[in-house]
Amino acid sequence: MSVYSHGFARVSGAVPTLRVADPAFNTEQTITLLRRAADDDPALVVFPELGLSAYSADDLFHQDALLDACLTGLGQIVDASVGLRPLVAVGLPLVVGDGLYNCAAVIRDGEVLGVVPKSYLPNYREFYEQRFFAAARDAPTDTARVFGRDVPFGADLIFEAEDLPGFALHVEICEDGWVAVPPSTWAALGGATVLANLSGSPVTVGKESYRKSLSAAHSARLLAAHIYVAAGFGESTTDLAWDGDALITENGTLLARSEQFAMDDQIITADIDLDRLRQERMRMISHRDQIGDHADDLKQLRRIRFSFGGPGGSDSILRRTVPRFPFVPADSADRDERCREVGNIQVQGLAARLRSTGIDKIVIGVSGGLDSTLALLVAVDTFDRLGLPRTNILGYTMPGFATGTATLARSHRLMNSLGITGEEIDIRPSCEQMLADLGHPYSRGESVYDVTFENVQAGERTSHLFRLANHNGGIVLGTGDLSELALGWCTYGVGDQMSHYNVNSSVPKTLIQHLIRWMIASGAHSPETTEVLVEILGDVISPELVPAGEDGAIQSTEDTVGPYELHDFFLYWITRFGYRPSKVAFLAEHAWGDRDRGPWPEMLESGKRNEYDRATIEHWLGVFLKRFMNNQFKRSAMPNGPKVGSGGSLSPRGDWRSPSDASVRAWLDQLGR
């Protein structure tokens, strides 16, 4: 259960306190912080730019005493690294040939693997680096003599781990990451997945937010992880201030950040997902196209291969947040924005379909459940924006053999409060006729509630809706959601799987629940409508096709197929990233296990914090895999509907193309192993 066994690599950024022009003190601080960081078993520890001398040493960089002391300090750090697992990147001024270079030395287990000189030396405003240093392009050699041996020297080095698949490090220094085409851009195209930036970077107003934007955007554009570490307390404040900013980002997401302006040493740590980066790079054809455009140049990159010497530690606690609800942002402001955006996408999709067909009426089945409620609310918003009367929305509630009194009443109250045309059609007579025609035991008075009994009702409802659409000159608005399509929890053909247009087709159940909660909180609807919405959210998710048992308990969808909150979790990681089932189970245990994983949207959880142990997670993951693979034929024939999120769609015309007769064995075998 080690994080390293599931495609993660732990990385750390270390910000030591230091003294200007005191390499002995700075070396001691660096070694102390390195040993602290190593206790967490990271693969990489990154220190700031010129951390052995201090960035703000100015003309003292040309003093031999300082340079000698820095080199001595580097030797002590190399010795201290013996027996430690991580790669270490430390900054120092280093003489190579006749030039002085602003360098990062990359060390592991008592050896300097390579030295990276800074490529772009700022010489404007408060920066005077060209006064002190030579640039990487000026180096007459591609090796540096360090402690009696020649080591690779240059900005073109990629450090590749032979025993941690997908870990390939490139190092650059401060300004290199701020220019139009950073050296790490070429390295990422050449295969580097982990990009480290050793920075000095004095702080000014607005720079903190800009650094975050720069790091996040850089990691997103290059489909990489980015570790940025700036100088902190102890740098000269003669004319500048230093905040010790350190960030770890991955493909646009901030994983960890230091405390700004701390006066003590700091270490930030996060587990980067190498599998995610690999999967994204496989999918992004444009990324591969650009690699092809520059193939000859990329072949010139030098690769330094090394081994960590083992599979990594046994820590099973991920140093990153794994959201319980991957389709729903945890931050309240982000959730509100997501809900607005999803609603607008749904409304625009339906509005465009009505405009293109010239039809101004829709027919919708209103069950009093979550899915039909959201679809109805989208329809109302669409008709309001188009200037069409709500009475052109023809809502039908169609009670069957197991429809509850409360559910039926809610359907009518919802339709009436929204001002649509609401009607009731009792489908039981037509269902009884069909069951009799089939010779079903129910028609002989037997209490047989099998799949035929259920699907006769689902089919009758949809058949009525299509004929009602013909009769009234409208289109049937679908209500089924993404989660049901993934599980195949829908009746194929003339059933709830089919419609003329489905605004919910790529909205998962967990997001539907929150969209309705968001609408309640926004006050967009009347008190009467809001009251009904609250009741709908509080009820059990049920198709109401099988009569209640002797104990009065109604049919529960989640008792049959499993909790939607878990299935939506599985759906996201398997379809969006193609992860192995074992990794999905590992992530699920991290998110849903018995440890405090907050903060989570309490509204989503109805005030309770659900927990699932490993056995439960693996059971329902097995159910998900079987149902998902076995029900592709339903998705292959799904109706049109708008894609609403980056989590994806299961439309065969969009995100998901899969054979209907594929085997699930490889996935189940992998989960079993």
C-alpha positions as CSV (number, residue, x, y, z in Angstrom):
1,M,0.0,0.0,0.0
2,S,3.0,2.3,-0.4
3,V,2.2,5.5,-2.4
4,Y,5.1,4.6,-4.7
5,S,3.3,1.3,-5.6
6,H,0.5,3.3,-7.1
7,G,2.3,5.6,-9.5
8,F,3.0,8.5,-7.1
9,A,6.3,10.2,-6.3
10,R,6.7,12.2,-3.2
11,V,8.5,15.5,-3.6
12,S,9.5,18.3,-1.2
13,G,10.4,21.9,-1.3
14,A,12.7,23.1,1.6
15,V,13.2,26.7,2.6
16,P,15.9,27.1,5.2
17,T,16.7,30.2,7.2
18,L,20.1,31.4,6.2
19,R,22.8,34.1,6.7
20,V,24.2,36.2,3.9
21,A,27.7,35.0,2.9
22,D,27.9,32.4,5.6
23,P,28.2,29.0,3.7
24,A,29.1,27.1,6.8
25,F,25.8,28.1,8.5
26,N,23.8,27.7,5.4
27,T,25.2,24.2,4.8
28,E,24.4,23.2,8.3
29,Q,20.8,24.5,7.9
30,T,20.5,22.7,4.5
31,I,21.7,19.3,5.9
32,T,19.4,19.6,8.9
33,L,16.4,20.3,6.6
34,L,17.4,17.6,4.2
35,R,17.5,15.0,7.0
36,R,14.1,16.2,8.2
37,A,12.7,16.0,4.7
38,A,14.2,12.5,4.2
39,D,12.1,11.1,7.1
40,D,9.1,11.4,4.8
41,D,10.8,9.3,2.1
42,P,10.6,11.7,-0.8
43,A,12.0,11.1,-4.2
44,L,13.2,14.7,-4.5
45,V,14.0,17.6,-2.2
46,V,14.5,21.1,-3.8
47,F,16.3,24.0,-2.1
48,P,16.4,27.7,-3.1
49,E,18.6,29.4,-5.6
50,L,22.1,30.1,-4.3
51,G,21.1,28.7,-1.0
52,L,24.7,28.0,0.2
53,S,25.8,31.6,-0.3
54,A,22.5,33.5,-0.1
55,Y,21.1,35.1,-3.3
56,S,21.8,38.6,-2.1
57,A,25.6,38.3,-1.7
58,D,26.2,40.8,-4.6
59,D,29.9,41.5,-5.3
60,L,30.9,39.0,-2.6
61,F,30.2,36.3,-5.2
62,H,33.6,37.2,-6.7
63,Q,35.4,36.6,-3.4
64,D,37.4,33.4,-3.4
65,A,36.8,32.8,0.3
66,L,33.1,32.7,-0.3
67,L,33.4,30.4,-3.3
68,D,35.7,28.0,-1.5
69,A,33.3,27.9,1.4
70,C,30.4,27.1,-0.9
71,L,32.3,24.3,-2.5
72,T,33.2,22.9,0.9
73,G,29.6,23.1,1.9
74,L,28.5,21.2,-1.2
75,G,30.9,18.4,-0.3
76,Q,29.4,18.2,3.2
77,I,25.9,18.0,1.7
78,V,27.1,15.2,-0.7
79,D,28.5,13.3,2.3
80,A,25.3,13.8,4.3
81,S,23.2,12.4,1.4
82,V,24.9,9.0,1.7
83,G,22.2,6.4,2.6
84,L,19.3,8.9,1.9
85,R,16.8,8.1,-0.7
86,P,15.9,11.4,-2.4
87,L,17.5,13.4,-5.2
88,V,18.6,16.7,-3.8
89,A,18.9,20.0,-5.7
90,V,20.9,22.7,-4.0
91,G,21.9,26.2,-5.3
92,L,25.4,27.6,-5.2
93,P,27.9,29.7,-7.2
94,L,30.3,27.4,-8.9
95,V,33.4,28.2,-11.0
96,V,33.6,26.1,-14.2
97,G,36.6,26.9,-16.4
98,D,37.0,30.6,-16.4
99,G,33.4,31.4,-15.6
100,L,31.3,31.8,-12.5
101,Y,27.9,30.2,-12.9
102,N,24.7,30.4,-10.8
103,C,24.1,26.6,-10.5
104,A,22.0,23.9,-9.1
105,A,23.8,20.7,-8.1
106,V,21.8,17.6,-8.3
107,I,22.9,15.0,-5.7
108,R,22.0,11.5,-4.7
109,D,23.4,9.1,-2.2
110,G,26.9,10.6,-2.0
111,E,27.3,11.5,-5.7
112,V,26.8,14.7,-7.7
113,L,24.8,13.4,-10.7
114,G,25.0,16.7,-12.6
115,V,25.2,20.5,-12.4
116,V,22.7,22.8,-14.0
117,P,23.8,26.4,-14.7
118,K,21.3,29.3,-15.0
119,S,20.4,30.1,-18.6
120,Y,18.8,33.6,-18.3
121,L,20.4,36.2,-16.1
122,P,18.1,39.1,-15.2
123,N,19.8,42.5,-15.3
124,Y,17.0,45.0,-14.8
125,R,15.4,46.9,-11.9
126,E,16.7,45.2,-8.7
127,F,18.6,42.4,-10.6
128,Y,22.3,42.6,-11.5
129,E,23.1,39.0,-12.2
130,Q,25.1,39.6,-15.4
131,R,27.5,41.6,-13.2
132,F,28.4,38.4,-11.4
133,F,27.6,35.3,-13.5
134,A,28.1,33.8,-16.9
135,A,25.0,32.3,-18.6
136,A,24.7,28.6,-19.5
137,R,25.0,29.3,-23.2
138,D,28.5,30.8,-22.6
139,A,29.9,27.6,-21.1
140,P,32.7,26.2,-23.3
141,T,32.3,22.7,-21.8
142,D,29.5,20.3,-21.1
143,T,31.1,18.8,-18.0
144,A,32.2,20.3,-14.8
145,R,35.1,19.1,-12.6
146,V,33.5,18.5,-9.2
147,F,35.5,16.8,-6.4
148,G,37.9,15.2,-8.8
149,R,35.5,13.9,-11.3
150,D,33.8,15.2,-14.4
151,V,30.0,15.5,-14.1
152,P,27.5,16.5,-16.8
153,F,27.1,20.3,-16.9
154,G,24.4,22.2,-18.7
155,A,20.7,23.2,-18.9
156,D,19.9,20.2,-21.1
157,L,20.0,17.5,-18.4
158,I,17.1,15.2,-17.6
159,F,17.5,12.9,-14.5
160,E,15.6,9.7,-15.2
161,A,14.9,7.1,-12.5
162,E,15.2,3.5,-13.7
163,D,13.2,2.1,-10.8
164,L,10.4,4.7,-10.5
165,P,8.5,4.6,-13.9
166,G,7.6,8.1,-15.2
167,F,10.0,10.0,-12.9
168,A,12.2,12.3,-15.0
169,L,13.5,15.5,-13.5
170,H,14.6,18.7,-15.1
171,V,16.1,21.6,-13.1
172,E,16.1,25.3,-14.0
173,I,16.8,28.4,-12.0
174,C,14.5,31.3,-11.2
175,E,14.4,33.6,-14.3
176,D,14.6,30.6,-16.5
177,G,11.0,29.9,-15.6
178,W,9.8,33.4,-16.2
179,V,11.0,33.8,-19.9
180,A,8.8,33.2,-22.9
181,V,10.2,29.7,-23.6
182,P,11.7,28.3,-20.4
183,P,14.4,25.5,-20.8
184,S,11.9,23.2,-18.9
185,T,9.6,23.5,-21.9
186,W,12.0,21.7,-24.1
187,A,12.8,19.2,-21.3
188,A,9.1,18.4,-20.8
189,L,8.7,17.8,-24.6
190,G,11.7,15.6,-24.2
191,G,10.1,13.5,-21.5
192,A,10.7,15.4,-18.2
193,T,7.7,15.0,-15.9
194,V,9.0,16.7,-12.8
195,L,10.2,20.3,-13.3
196,A,12.1,22.0,-10.4
197,N,12.8,25.7,-10.2
198,L,15.3,26.9,-7.6
199,S,14.5,30.6,-7.1
200,G,15.7,33.7,-5.3
201,S,12.8,35.9,-6.1
202,P,12.4,38.8,-3.7
203,V,8.8,39.6,-3.0
204,T,6.9,42.6,-4.1
205,V,3.1,43.4,-4.0
206,G,1.2,41.0,-6.3
207,K,4.1,38.7,-6.9
208,E,2.8,35.9,-4.6
209,S,-0.4,35.5,-6.8
210,Y,1.6,35.8,-10.0
211,R,4.0,33.0,-8.9
212,K,1.1,30.7,-8.3
213,S,-0.4,31.5,-11.7
214,L,2.9,31.0,-13.4
215,S,3.6,27.7,-11.7
216,A,0.1,26.3,-12.2
217,A,-0.1,27.4,-15.9
218,H,3.4,26.1,-16.6
219,S,2.5,22.6,-15.1
220,A,-0.8,22.6,-17.0
221,R,0.7,23.6,-20.4
222,L,3.5,21.0,-20.1
223,L,1.4,18.2,-18.4
224,A,4.0,18.1,-15.7
225,A,4.6,18.6,-12.0
226,H,6.3,21.8,-11.0
227,I,8.3,22.5,-7.8
228,Y,9.1,26.1,-7.1
229,V,11.3,27.1,-4.1
230,A,12.2,30.7,-3.4
231,A,14.7,32.2,-0.9
232,G,13.4,33.0,2.6
233,F,14.2,34.6,5.9
234,G,17.8,35.7,6.3
235,E,18.4,37.1,2.8
236,S,19.6,40.7,2.9
237,T,16.9,43.3,3.4
238,T,19.1,46.2,2.4
239,D,16.7,47.0,-0.5
240,L,14.4,44.0,-0.8
241,A,12.2,41.6,1.1
242,W,11.9,37.8,0.9
243,D,8.9,35.6,1.6
244,G,10.2,32.0,1.3
245,D,7.5,31.1,-1.2
246,A,7.4,27.4,-2.2
247,L,4.8,25.7,-4.4
248,I,4.1,22.3,-5.8
249,T,1.7,22.2,-8.7
250,E,0.6,19.4,-11.0
251,N,-1.1,19.9,-14.3
252,G,-2.6,23.2,-13.2
253,T,-3.5,22.1,-9.7
254,L,-1.8,23.5,-6.5
255,L,-0.9,20.6,-4.3
256,A,1.1,22.4,-1.5
257,R,2.4,25.8,-0.6
258,S,4.6,27.2,2.1
259,E,3.6,29.9,4.7
260,Q,4.5,33.3,3.4
261,F,7.0,35.4,5.4
262,A,7.8,32.6,7.9
263,M,10.9,33.2,10.0
264,D,11.6,29.5,10.6
265,D,12.7,26.7,8.3
266,Q,9.9,25.2,6.2
267,I,9.3,22.0,4.3
268,I,6.3,21.4,2.0
269,T,5.6,18.0,0.7
270,A,3.2,16.5,-1.8
271,D,2.7,13.3,-3.8
272,I,2.6,13.9,-7.5
273,D,0.7,11.5,-9.7
274,L,3.0,10.2,-12.4
275,D,0.3,8.0,-13.8
276,R,-1.9,11.0,-14.4
277,L,0.8,12.9,-16.2
278,R,1.6,9.8,-18.3
279,Q,-2.1,9.3,-19.2
280,E,-2.6,12.9,-20.1
281,R,0.4,12.9,-22.4
282,M,-0.8,9.8,-24.1
283,R,-4.2,11.4,-24.8
284,M,-3.0,14.9,-25.9
285,I,-2.2,14.4,-29.6
286,S,-1.2,18.0,-29.9
287,H,1.5,17.5,-27.3
288,R,2.9,14.6,-29.2
289,D,2.6,16.6,-32.5
290,Q,4.8,19.3,-31.0
291,I,7.3,16.7,-29.9
292,G,7.5,15.5,-33.5
293,D,8.0,19.1,-34.7
294,H,11.1,19.4,-32.6
295,A,12.3,15.8,-32.5
296,D,15.8,16.6,-33.8
297,D,16.4,19.3,-31.1
298,L,14.9,17.1,-28.4
299,K,17.3,14.3,-29.2
300,Q,20.1,16.5,-28.0
301,L,18.9,16.5,-24.5
302,R,21.2,14.5,-22.2
303,R,19.7,11.9,-19.9
304,I,21.3,11.0,-16.6
305,R,20.0,7.7,-15.5
306,F,20.0,6.7,-11.8
307,S,18.3,4.4,-9.4
308,F,16.6,5.1,-6.1
309,G,17.7,1.7,-5.0
310,G,14.4,0.3,-4.0
311,P,10.6,0.6,-4.4
312,G,10.1,3.3,-1.8
313,G,8.8,3.4,1.7
314,S,5.6,1.9,3.2
315,D,3.7,5.1,3.8
316,S,0.2,4.6,2.5
317,I,-1.1,8.1,3.4
318,L,-1.2,10.3,0.4
319,R,0.2,13.8,0.7
320,R,-2.4,15.3,-1.5
321,T,-6.2,15.8,-1.3
322,V,-8.3,13.2,-3.0
323,P,-11.8,14.7,-3.3
324,R,-14.7,12.4,-2.3
325,F,-16.7,14.1,-4.9
326,P,-14.5,14.6,-7.9
327,F,-17.3,16.1,-10.0
328,V,-18.1,18.7,-7.4
329,P,-15.5,21.3,-6.2
330,A,-14.9,21.3,-2.4
331,D,-14.5,25.1,-2.3
332,S,-17.9,26.9,-1.9
333,A,-17.1,29.6,-4.4
334,D,-15.8,27.1,-6.9
335,R,-19.0,25.0,-6.4
336,D,-21.2,28.0,-7.0
337,E,-19.4,28.8,-10.2
338,R,-19.5,25.2,-11.3
339,C,-23.3,25.1,-10.8
340,R,-23.8,28.3,-12.7
341,E,-21.7,27.0,-15.6
342,V,-23.4,23.6,-15.7
343,G,-26.8,25.2,-15.6
344,N,-25.9,27.5,-18.5
345,I,-24.5,24.6,-20.6
346,Q,-27.7,22.6,-20.1
347,V,-30.0,25.5,-20.9
348,Q,-28.0,26.5,-24.0
349,G,-28.1,22.9,-25.2
350,L,-31.8,22.7,-24.9
351,A,-32.4,26.1,-26.3
352,A,-30.3,25.4,-29.3
353,R,-32.1,22.2,-29.9
354,L,-35.6,23.9,-29.8
355,R,-34.4,26.7,-32.0
356,S,-32.9,24.3,-34.6
357,T,-36.1,22.1,-34.8
358,G,-38.5,25.0,-34.7
359,I,-40.4,23.2,-31.9
360,D,-41.7,25.2,-28.9
361,K,-43.0,22.4,-26.7
362,I,-41.4,19.7,-24.6
363,V,-42.8,16.6,-23.0
364,I,-41.2,15.4,-19.8
365,G,-42.0,12.6,-17.3
366,V,-42.0,14.0,-13.8
367,S,-41.5,11.3,-11.2
368,G,-40.7,13.5,-8.1
369,G,-37.1,12.2,-8.1
370,L,-33.8,14.0,-8.5
371,D,-33.2,13.5,-12.2
372,S,-36.5,14.5,-13.6
373,T,-36.6,17.5,-11.1
374,L,-33.3,18.9,-12.5
375,A,-34.4,18.3,-16.1
376,L,-37.6,20.1,-15.4
377,L,-35.9,23.1,-13.7
378,V,-33.5,23.3,-16.7
379,A,-36.6,23.3,-19.0
380,V,-38.2,26.1,-17.1
381,D,-35.1,28.2,-17.2
382,T,-34.7,27.6,-20.9
383,F,-38.3,28.6,-21.7
384,D,-38.0,31.7,-19.6
385,R,-34.9,32.8,-21.5
386,L,-36.4,32.0,-24.8
387,G,-39.6,34.0,-23.9
388,L,-41.8,30.9,-24.3
389,P,-44.7,30.2,-21.9
390,R,-44.0,27.7,-19.2
391,T,-47.4,26.1,-20.1
392,N,-45.6,24.8,-23.2
393,I,-43.7,22.4,-20.9
394,L,-46.0,19.4,-20.7
395,G,-45.2,17.4,-17.6
396,Y,-46.7,14.0,-17.0
397,T,-46.5,12.0,-13.7
398,M,-47.3,8.4,-14.4
399,P,-48.0,6.3,-11.3
400,G,-47.2,2.6,-11.5
401,F,-47.5,-0.4,-9.2
402,A,-45.1,1.0,-6.5
403,T,-45.5,4.8,-6.8
404,G,-45.7,6.2,-3.3
405,T,-48.4,8.6,-2.3
406,A,-45.9,11.2,-1.2
407,T,-43.9,10.9,-4.4
408,L,-47.0,11.4,-6.5
409,A,-48.1,14.4,-4.5
410,R,-44.7,16.0,-4.8
411,S,-44.8,15.6,-8.6
412,H,-48.1,17.5,-8.8
413,R,-46.9,20.2,-6.3
414,L,-43.7,20.7,-8.2
415,M,-45.4,21.0,-11.6
416,N,-48.1,23.3,-10.2
417,S,-45.6,25.6,-8.3
418,L,-43.5,26.0,-11.5
419,G,-46.5,26.9,-13.6
420,I,-46.1,24.2,-16.3
421,T,-48.9,22.1,-17.8
422,G,-49.1,19.1,-15.4
423,E,-51.1,16.0,-16.0
424,E,-51.4,12.5,-14.5
425,I,-51.6,9.2,-16.5
426,D,-52.1,6.0,-14.6
427,I,-50.0,3.4,-16.4
428,R,-51.2,0.4,-14.4
429,P,-54.0,-0.7,-16.7
430,S,-51.7,-0.7,-19.8
431,C,-49.0,-2.5,-17.8
432,E,-51.5,-5.1,-16.6
433,Q,-52.5,-5.7,-20.2
434,M,-48.9,-6.2,-21.3
435,L,-48.1,-8.5,-18.3
436,A,-51.2,-10.6,-19.2
437,D,-50.1,-10.7,-22.9
438,L,-46.7,-11.9,-21.8
439,G,-48.2,-14.5,-19.5
440,H,-46.3,-13.0,-16.6
441,P,-47.0,-14.6,-13.1
442,Y,-48.1,-11.2,-11.8
443,S,-51.2,-11.4,-14.1
444,R,-52.2,-14.6,-12.3
445,G,-52.0,-12.9,-8.9
446,E,-48.5,-14.0,-8.0
447,S,-46.1,-11.5,-6.3
448,V,-43.3,-11.9,-8.8
449,Y,-41.4,-8.6,-9.1
450,D,-38.6,-9.5,-11.6
451,V,-36.9,-7.4,-14.3
452,T,-39.8,-7.9,-16.7
453,F,-42.2,-6.5,-14.1
454,E,-40.0,-3.5,-13.7
455,N,-39.2,-2.8,-17.3
456,V,-42.9,-3.1,-18.4
457,Q,-43.5,-0.1,-16.3
458,A,-40.4,1.8,-17.5
459,G,-41.2,1.0,-21.1
460,E,-44.9,2.1,-20.7
461,R,-43.9,5.4,-19.4
462,T,-41.4,6.2,-22.2
463,S,-43.8,4.8,-24.8
464,H,-46.5,7.2,-23.5
465,L,-44.1,10.1,-23.6
466,F,-43.1,9.6,-27.2
467,R,-46.7,9.3,-28.3
468,L,-47.6,12.4,-26.3
469,A,-44.8,14.2,-28.0
470,N,-46.2,13.2,-31.4
471,H,-49.7,14.2,-30.3
472,N,-48.7,17.6,-29.0
473,G,-45.9,18.5,-31.5
474,G,-43.1,18.5,-28.9
475,I,-39.9,16.6,-28.1
476,V,-39.3,14.2,-25.3
477,L,-36.8,15.6,-22.7
478,G,-34.7,12.9,-21.2
479,T,-33.9,12.8,-17.5
480,G,-31.4,10.0,-17.0
481,D,-28.0,11.0,-15.6
482,L,-24.4,10.1,-16.2
483,S,-24.2,7.8,-13.2
484,E,-27.1,5.7,-14.4
485,L,-25.7,5.4,-17.9
486,A,-22.3,4.3,-16.4
487,L,-24.0,1.5,-14.4
488,G,-26.6,0.6,-17.1
489,W,-29.3,1.4,-14.5
490,C,-31.8,2.3,-17.2
491,T,-34.2,0.5,-19.4
492,Y,-32.9,0.1,-23.0
493,G,-34.8,1.1,-26.1
494,V,-38.3,2.2,-25.3
495,G,-37.4,3.0,-21.8
496,D,-35.8,5.7,-19.7
497,Q,-32.6,5.3,-21.7
498,M,-34.2,7.0,-24.7
499,S,-35.4,10.5,-25.4
500,H,-35.2,13.2,-28.1
501,Y,-32.7,15.2,-26.1
502,N,-31.2,14.7,-22.6
503,V,-29.9,17.6,-20.7
504,N,-28.7,15.4,-17.8
505,S,-26.7,12.9,-20.0
506,S,-23.3,14.0,-18.7
507,V,-24.3,15.1,-15.2
508,P,-23.4,12.6,-12.5
509,K,-25.8,11.9,-9.6
510,T,-23.6,13.6,-6.9
511,L,-23.5,16.8,-9.0
512,I,-27.3,16.7,-9.6
513,Q,-27.9,16.6,-5.9
514,H,-25.7,19.6,-5.4
515,L,-27.2,21.5,-8.3
516,I,-30.6,21.2,-6.7
517,R,-29.2,22.3,-3.4
518,W,-27.5,25.3,-5.1
519,M,-30.8,26.3,-6.6
520,I,-32.5,26.1,-3.2
521,A,-29.7,28.3,-1.7
522,S,-29.9,30.8,-4.6
523,G,-33.5,31.6,-3.9
524,A,-34.3,31.3,-7.6
525,H,-37.7,29.7,-7.1
526,S,-40.8,30.3,-5.1
527,P,-41.2,29.1,-1.5
528,E,-43.6,26.4,-2.7
529,T,-41.1,25.0,-5.3
530,T,-38.3,25.3,-2.7
531,E,-40.2,23.3,-0.2
532,V,-40.8,20.5,-2.7
533,L,-37.1,20.5,-3.7
534,V,-36.0,20.1,-0.1
535,E,-38.3,17.0,0.2
536,I,-37.0,15.5,-3.0
537,L,-33.4,15.8,-1.7
538,G,-34.2,14.1,1.5
539,D,-35.9,11.1,0.0
540,V,-34.4,7.7,-0.8
541,I,-33.3,7.3,-4.4
542,S,-35.7,4.8,-5.8
543,P,-37.2,3.8,-9.2
544,E,-40.4,2.9,-7.3
545,L,-41.1,-0.1,-9.6
546,V,-41.4,-2.8,-6.9
547,P,-43.9,-2.5,-4.1
548,A,-42.7,-1.9,-0.6
549,G,-41.8,-4.9,1.5
550,E,-43.6,-6.2,4.5
551,D,-41.5,-3.9,6.7
552,G,-42.7,-0.9,4.7
553,A,-39.2,-0.2,3.2
554,I,-39.4,1.1,-0.4
555,Q,-37.2,-0.1,-3.2
556,S,-33.7,1.5,-2.9
557,T,-31.5,1.9,-5.9
558,E,-28.4,2.2,-3.8
559,D,-29.1,-1.0,-1.9
560,T,-29.1,-2.8,-5.3
561,V,-26.3,-1.2,-7.3
562,G,-24.3,0.5,-4.5
563,P,-23.8,4.0,-3.3
564,Y,-23.7,6.6,-6.0
565,E,-21.1,8.6,-4.2
566,L,-18.7,5.7,-4.6
567,H,-19.7,4.9,-8.2
568,D,-19.2,8.5,-9.2
569,F,-15.8,8.3,-7.7
570,F,-14.9,5.1,-9.6
571,L,-16.4,6.6,-12.8
572,Y,-14.2,9.7,-12.7
573,W,-10.9,8.0,-12.1
574,I,-11.5,5.1,-14.5
575,T,-12.9,6.9,-17.5
576,R,-11.1,10.2,-17.1
577,F,-7.6,8.8,-16.3
578,G,-7.7,5.1,-17.2
579,Y,-6.3,4.1,-13.8
580,R,-5.9,0.5,-12.7
581,P,-8.6,-0.7,-10.4
582,S,-6.1,-1.2,-7.6
583,K,-5.1,2.4,-7.8
584,V,-8.8,3.5,-7.9
585,A,-9.4,1.4,-4.7
586,F,-6.3,3.0,-3.1
587,L,-7.6,6.5,-3.9
588,A,-11.1,5.6,-2.7
589,E,-9.8,4.3,0.6
590,H,-7.8,7.5,1.1
591,A,-10.9,9.6,0.3
592,W,-13.6,7.5,2.0
593,G,-11.7,5.7,4.7
594,D,-12.0,6.2,8.5
595,R,-9.5,9.1,8.6
596,D,-10.5,12.7,8.7
597,R,-10.2,13.9,5.1
598,G,-12.0,17.3,5.3
599,P,-13.0,19.8,4.3
600,W,-15.9,18.3,2.4
601,P,-19.1,20.0,1.2
602,E,-21.4,19.2,4.1
603,M,-24.4,19.9,2.0
604,L,-23.5,17.1,-0.2
605,E,-23.5,14.6,2.6
606,S,-26.7,15.7,4.3
607,G,-24.8,16.4,7.5
608,K,-23.2,13.0,7.8
609,R,-19.7,11.8,7.0
610,N,-20.0,8.5,5.3
611,E,-17.0,6.1,5.5
612,Y,-16.2,2.9,3.6
613,D,-13.7,0.3,4.5
614,R,-11.4,-1.4,2.0
615,A,-13.6,-4.5,1.7
616,T,-16.7,-2.4,0.9
617,I,-14.8,-0.3,-1.6
618,E,-13.4,-3.3,-3.4
619,H,-16.9,-5.0,-3.5
620,W,-18.6,-2.0,-5.0
621,L,-15.7,-1.4,-7.4
622,G,-16.1,-4.9,-8.7
623,V,-19.8,-4.3,-9.2
624,F,-19.1,-1.0,-11.0
625,L,-16.6,-2.7,-13.4
626,K,-18.9,-5.5,-14.3
627,R,-21.9,-3.2,-14.8
628,F,-19.9,-0.6,-16.7
629,M,-18.4,-3.0,-19.2
630,N,-21.6,-5.1,-19.6
631,N,-23.8,-2.1,-20.4
632,Q,-21.8,-0.3,-23.1
633,F,-24.6,-1.1,-25.7
634,K,-26.9,1.3,-23.9
635,R,-24.4,4.1,-24.1
636,S,-23.7,3.3,-27.8
637,A,-27.3,4.2,-28.6
638,M,-27.7,7.1,-26.1
639,P,-29.6,10.3,-27.3
640,N,-28.0,13.7,-27.9
641,G,-27.1,15.8,-24.9
642,P,-24.5,18.5,-24.0
643,K,-21.2,17.6,-22.3
644,V,-21.0,19.7,-19.2
645,G,-17.6,19.0,-17.5
646,S,-14.0,18.0,-17.8
647,G,-14.9,14.8,-16.0
648,G,-16.2,13.7,-19.4
649,S,-19.2,12.3,-21.2
650,L,-20.1,8.7,-22.1
651,S,-21.4,9.6,-25.5
652,P,-20.0,7.5,-28.3
653,R,-19.9,10.7,-30.4
654,G,-17.7,12.4,-27.8
655,D,-15.5,11.2,-25.0
656,W,-16.2,7.5,-24.8
657,R,-15.9,5.0,-27.6
658,S,-15.9,1.4,-26.5
659,P,-17.0,-2.0,-27.9
660,S,-20.2,-3.3,-26.5
661,D,-18.8,-6.9,-26.2
662,A,-15.5,-6.1,-24.4
663,S,-14.4,-8.4,-21.6
664,V,-14.1,-7.1,-18.1
665,R,-11.7,-9.9,-17.0
666,A,-8.4,-7.9,-17.2
667,W,-9.9,-5.2,-14.8
668,L,-11.3,-7.7,-12.3
669,D,-8.0,-9.7,-12.4
670,Q,-6.0,-6.6,-11.7
671,L,-8.3,-5.6,-8.8
672,G,-8.0,-9.1,-7.4
673,R,-4.2,-9.0,-7.5
